[in-house]
Amino acid sequence: MAAPAVPSKEKIILGFLDFLARHARWAMPSGLAIGIALPDLAAALKPILSPSVVLILLASMLRVSPSSIGAAFGRLPMLGFAWIWALLAVPFITLAIGAALGLPRDLHDALTVSSAAPPLLFGAMFAAVVGLDAGLALVTVLGGTMIAALTIPLVAALAGLNLGDVTTGEFLLRSVGIIAGTAIAAYVVRRVLGEARLQANAKILEGIGVLLMIVFAVAVMDGIAAIAFAEPWRLAAYVLAAFALNLGLQIGSALIFWRKGIRTAGTMAVATGFRNNALLIAILPPPTPPEILLFIAAAQFPIYIVPSLAWKLYTRAAKG
């Protein structure tokens, strides 16, 4: 009797990535749990925080077809309004609300910087996973990332925040460098593999994106367990504030773009509502202020948990 065929390592890996893509709703939050439960692993993975951000962007660029990106550029007036809303209006609204509520200075500063952060790079990949307009999301995210390099120093200066000895030009250079380098890498990969092969393996790319998000979540949880024991109320306040900011941004964006259609409203809610606090690690000069680092960690909770809870809302919006 012949022995049963043993799956090759390649098939196992591809099967695992496909599994992650199809179960992203529940797979993504696992990174938070792993990072908290295994603090040594979180500490070991911390050095790859910045590289993982770049790899997430690369996976997103490969997942989105050039035609959908081209279609998004035909909606530049709407995109311009979205960037003004997300990167200028929102930070000052957040600043005003924080002052009115009398929030502690450290939390107030962290919230303001977070609200000025660029859109989440994984937003385009997530839009593709749930069926929203991934091309529109990607252009919104990339444009917002470059524009944020100009608006973050402005918001910081007007809010009286000290982000270190860094100029607007340095912010822009670092942001453009990350995006341009990743775009070149995506172009090379697309030329080598071909668009047809990339689209045929869309779920694999989504699985890679989900895996990178899980790894990032584990790494960014470094030190969170210790803070939870040492300052549980401070951590709870940061997490609660992060949820309020995330939900407020998504709901506000959806309402603003509602007249453009449910699918567009859902796409813009994802593209502008989830903020790439983690990119601040790559853009801000070291050392990153401790309150900003803590809020970056706290902000991961809504980033990973809200999609799981609101998954059906996103998929319904995707259907229009």
C-alpha positions as CSV (number, residue, x, y, z in Angstrom):
1,M,0.0,0.0,0.0
2,A,1.4,3.4,-1.1
3,A,2.2,5.9,1.7
4,P,-0.1,9.0,1.6
5,A,1.5,12.0,-0.1
6,V,3.1,14.5,2.2
7,P,2.4,18.1,1.4
8,S,5.5,20.1,0.4
9,K,6.7,23.0,2.6
10,E,5.6,25.4,-0.1
11,K,2.1,24.0,-0.1
12,I,1.9,24.2,3.7
13,I,3.1,27.8,3.7
14,L,0.7,28.8,0.8
15,G,-2.1,27.0,2.6
16,F,-1.3,28.8,5.8
17,L,-1.3,32.2,4.1
18,D,-4.6,31.5,2.4
19,F,-6.0,30.5,5.7
20,L,-5.0,33.8,7.3
21,A,-6.5,35.7,4.4
22,R,-9.8,33.9,4.7
23,H,-9.9,34.2,8.5
24,A,-8.4,37.7,8.8
25,R,-11.3,38.8,10.9
26,W,-10.2,36.5,13.8
27,A,-6.5,36.1,12.9
28,M,-5.5,39.7,13.2
29,P,-6.4,40.2,16.9
30,S,-4.2,37.2,17.8
31,G,-1.1,39.3,17.5
32,L,-2.2,41.4,20.5
33,A,-2.8,38.4,22.6
34,I,0.5,36.7,21.6
35,G,2.5,39.9,22.3
36,I,1.0,40.3,25.8
37,A,1.2,36.6,26.7
38,L,4.8,36.3,25.4
39,P,6.7,39.4,26.4
40,D,10.1,37.9,25.5
41,L,8.9,37.3,22.0
42,A,7.5,40.8,21.7
43,A,10.9,42.2,22.8
44,A,12.8,40.0,20.3
45,L,10.6,41.2,17.5
46,K,10.7,44.9,18.4
47,P,13.7,45.7,16.1
48,I,11.6,44.7,13.0
49,L,8.8,47.2,13.7
50,S,10.0,49.7,11.0
51,P,10.8,47.0,8.4
52,S,7.4,45.4,8.9
53,V,5.7,48.7,8.2
54,V,7.5,48.9,4.8
55,L,6.7,45.2,4.0
56,I,3.0,45.8,4.7
57,L,3.1,48.7,2.3
58,L,4.8,46.5,-0.3
59,A,2.2,43.8,0.0
60,S,-0.6,46.4,-0.3
61,M,1.0,47.8,-3.5
62,L,1.2,44.4,-5.0
63,R,-2.3,43.5,-4.1
64,V,-3.9,46.5,-5.7
65,S,-4.1,46.5,-9.5
66,P,-2.7,49.5,-11.5
67,S,-6.1,50.0,-13.2
68,S,-7.9,50.6,-9.9
69,I,-5.1,53.0,-8.8
70,G,-5.5,54.9,-12.1
71,A,-9.3,55.2,-11.5
72,A,-8.7,56.6,-8.1
73,F,-6.6,59.5,-9.6
74,G,-9.7,60.5,-11.5
75,R,-11.3,61.5,-8.2
76,L,-8.6,64.0,-7.1
77,P,-11.0,66.8,-5.9
78,M,-12.6,64.3,-3.4
79,L,-9.2,63.0,-2.4
80,G,-8.0,66.6,-1.7
81,F,-10.9,67.2,0.5
82,A,-10.3,63.9,2.3
83,W,-6.6,64.8,3.0
84,I,-7.6,68.3,4.3
85,W,-10.2,66.7,6.6
86,A,-8.1,63.9,7.9
87,L,-4.8,65.6,8.3
88,L,-5.7,69.2,9.2
89,A,-9.3,69.4,10.4
90,V,-9.2,66.3,12.6
91,P,-6.1,67.2,14.6
92,F,-7.4,70.6,15.6
93,I,-10.8,69.1,16.4
94,T,-9.0,66.6,18.6
95,L,-6.9,69.3,20.2
96,A,-10.1,71.4,21.0
97,I,-12.0,68.4,22.4
98,G,-9.0,67.4,24.5
99,A,-8.7,70.9,25.9
100,A,-12.4,71.1,26.6
101,L,-12.3,67.8,28.5
102,G,-9.3,68.8,30.5
103,L,-7.3,65.7,29.6
104,P,-3.8,65.2,31.2
105,R,-1.1,66.8,29.1
106,D,0.6,63.5,28.2
107,L,-2.6,62.0,26.9
108,H,-3.7,65.2,25.2
109,D,-0.3,65.4,23.3
110,A,-0.4,61.7,22.3
111,L,-4.0,62.0,21.1
112,T,-3.2,65.1,19.0
113,V,-0.1,63.6,17.4
114,S,-2.0,60.4,16.7
115,S,-4.9,62.3,15.1
116,A,-2.3,64.0,12.8
117,A,-0.7,60.7,11.9
118,P,-0.9,59.5,8.3
119,P,-3.5,56.9,7.2
120,L,-2.7,53.3,8.0
121,L,-0.7,51.6,5.3
122,F,-2.6,48.4,5.8
123,G,-5.8,50.3,5.0
124,A,-5.5,49.5,1.3
125,M,-4.9,45.8,2.0
126,F,-7.8,45.7,4.4
127,A,-10.1,47.4,1.9
128,A,-9.2,44.7,-0.6
129,V,-9.8,41.9,1.9
130,V,-13.4,43.1,2.7
131,G,-14.2,44.1,-0.9
132,L,-14.0,47.9,-0.7
133,D,-12.3,50.1,-3.3
134,A,-8.7,49.1,-2.7
135,G,-7.3,51.4,-5.4
136,L,-9.0,54.5,-3.9
137,A,-7.8,53.4,-0.4
138,L,-4.2,53.0,-1.6
139,V,-4.1,56.4,-3.3
140,T,-5.7,58.0,-0.2
141,V,-3.1,56.3,2.1
142,L,-0.1,57.1,0.0
143,G,-1.0,60.7,-0.6
144,G,-2.0,61.1,3.0
145,T,1.4,59.7,4.1
146,M,3.3,62.2,2.1
147,I,1.1,65.2,3.1
148,A,1.3,64.2,6.7
149,A,5.0,64.9,6.6
150,L,4.1,68.5,6.0
151,T,1.1,68.7,8.3
152,I,2.5,66.9,11.4
153,P,5.2,69.6,12.1
154,L,2.6,72.3,11.6
155,V,0.1,70.7,13.9
156,A,2.9,70.1,16.5
157,A,4.0,73.7,16.3
158,L,0.6,75.1,16.7
159,A,-0.3,72.7,19.5
160,G,3.0,73.5,21.3
161,L,4.3,69.9,21.0
162,N,8.0,69.1,21.0
163,L,8.8,66.4,18.4
164,G,12.5,66.8,18.6
165,D,15.0,68.5,16.4
166,V,13.6,67.6,13.0
167,T,12.6,69.8,10.1
168,T,9.6,69.6,7.8
169,G,12.0,68.7,5.0
170,E,13.3,65.8,6.9
171,F,9.8,64.5,7.6
172,L,9.0,64.8,3.9
173,L,12.3,63.2,2.8
174,R,11.8,60.2,5.1
175,S,8.2,59.7,4.1
176,V,8.9,60.0,0.3
177,G,11.9,57.8,0.7
178,I,9.8,55.0,2.3
179,I,7.1,55.3,-0.3
180,A,9.4,55.7,-3.3
181,G,11.6,52.8,-2.3
182,T,8.6,50.6,-1.7
183,A,7.0,51.6,-5.0
184,I,10.2,50.8,-6.9
185,A,10.4,47.4,-5.2
186,A,6.7,46.7,-6.1
187,Y,7.3,47.7,-9.7
188,V,10.2,45.3,-10.0
189,V,8.2,42.4,-8.4
190,R,5.3,43.2,-10.7
191,R,7.5,43.1,-13.8
192,V,9.1,39.8,-12.7
193,L,6.0,38.0,-11.7
194,G,3.5,39.6,-14.0
195,E,0.1,41.2,-13.1
196,A,-1.8,38.0,-14.0
197,R,0.1,35.9,-11.5
198,L,-0.2,38.5,-8.8
199,Q,-4.0,38.8,-9.2
200,A,-4.3,35.0,-9.3
201,N,-2.5,34.8,-6.0
202,A,-4.4,37.7,-4.4
203,K,-5.4,35.7,-1.3
204,I,-1.7,34.8,-0.8
205,L,-0.8,38.5,-0.8
206,E,-3.6,39.2,1.6
207,G,-2.4,36.4,3.8
208,I,1.1,37.9,3.8
209,G,-0.3,41.3,4.8
210,V,-2.3,39.7,7.6
211,L,0.8,37.8,8.8
212,L,2.8,41.0,8.8
213,M,0.1,42.8,10.8
214,I,0.2,39.9,13.4
215,V,4.0,40.1,13.6
216,F,3.8,43.9,14.0
217,A,1.1,43.6,16.7
218,V,3.3,41.2,18.7
219,A,6.4,43.5,18.4
220,V,4.5,46.7,19.4
221,M,3.1,45.0,22.5
222,D,6.7,45.0,24.0
223,G,6.4,46.3,27.5
224,I,2.7,46.5,27.6
225,A,2.3,43.7,30.1
226,A,4.7,45.5,32.5
227,I,2.8,48.8,32.1
228,A,-0.5,47.0,32.6
229,F,0.7,45.8,36.0
230,A,2.6,49.0,36.9
231,E,0.1,51.6,35.6
232,P,-3.2,49.8,34.8
233,W,-5.3,53.0,34.9
234,R,-3.0,54.9,32.6
235,L,-3.0,52.1,30.1
236,A,-6.7,51.8,30.3
237,A,-7.2,55.5,29.7
238,Y,-4.9,55.4,26.7
239,V,-6.7,52.4,25.2
240,L,-10.1,54.0,25.8
241,A,-9.0,57.2,24.2
242,A,-7.6,55.2,21.2
243,F,-10.9,53.5,20.7
244,A,-12.8,56.8,20.9
245,L,-10.4,58.4,18.3
246,N,-10.6,55.5,15.9
247,L,-14.4,55.2,16.0
248,G,-14.9,58.9,15.9
249,L,-12.6,59.2,12.8
250,Q,-14.3,56.3,11.0
251,I,-17.9,57.5,11.7
252,G,-17.0,61.1,10.9
253,S,-15.4,60.1,7.6
254,A,-18.3,57.8,6.6
255,L,-20.8,60.6,7.2
256,I,-18.8,63.2,5.3
257,F,-18.5,60.9,2.2
258,W,-21.9,59.3,2.5
259,R,-23.3,61.2,-0.5
260,K,-20.6,59.7,-2.7
261,G,-22.1,56.2,-2.2
262,I,-22.0,53.6,0.6
263,R,-18.9,51.9,-0.9
264,T,-17.0,55.1,-1.2
265,A,-18.0,56.1,2.3
266,G,-16.9,52.8,3.7
267,T,-13.6,53.0,1.8
268,M,-12.8,56.5,3.1
269,A,-13.8,55.5,6.6
270,V,-11.1,52.8,6.5
271,A,-8.6,54.9,4.5
272,T,-8.8,57.9,6.8
273,G,-10.2,56.5,10.0
274,F,-7.3,54.1,10.8
275,R,-4.1,56.0,11.5
276,N,-0.6,54.8,11.0
277,N,0.7,55.7,14.4
278,A,3.5,53.1,13.9
279,L,4.9,55.1,11.0
280,L,5.7,57.8,13.6
281,I,8.4,55.4,14.8
282,A,10.0,55.5,11.4
283,I,9.5,59.2,10.8
284,L,10.1,60.8,14.2
285,P,13.7,61.2,15.3
286,P,14.8,58.9,18.2
287,P,14.1,58.8,21.0
288,T,10.3,58.8,20.5
289,P,8.6,60.4,23.5
290,P,7.4,57.7,26.0
291,E,3.8,58.9,25.9
292,I,3.8,58.7,22.1
293,L,5.2,55.1,22.3
294,L,2.5,54.1,24.8
295,F,-0.3,55.6,22.7
296,I,1.1,53.9,19.6
297,A,0.8,50.6,21.4
298,A,-2.7,51.5,22.8
299,A,-3.8,52.4,19.3
300,Q,-3.2,48.9,18.1
301,F,-6.2,47.6,20.1
302,P,-8.9,49.4,18.0
303,I,-6.9,48.8,14.8
304,Y,-7.0,45.1,15.4
305,I,-10.3,44.7,17.3
306,V,-12.7,47.1,15.6
307,P,-12.4,45.4,12.2
308,S,-13.3,42.1,13.8
309,L,-16.4,43.6,15.5
310,A,-17.5,45.7,12.5
311,W,-16.6,43.2,9.8
312,K,-20.2,42.8,8.5
313,L,-20.6,46.6,8.3
314,Y,-17.5,46.8,6.0
315,T,-18.6,43.9,3.8
316,R,-22.1,45.4,3.5
317,A,-20.6,48.7,2.5
318,A,-18.5,46.9,-0.1
319,K,-21.6,45.7,-1.7
320,G,-23.0,49.2,-2.0
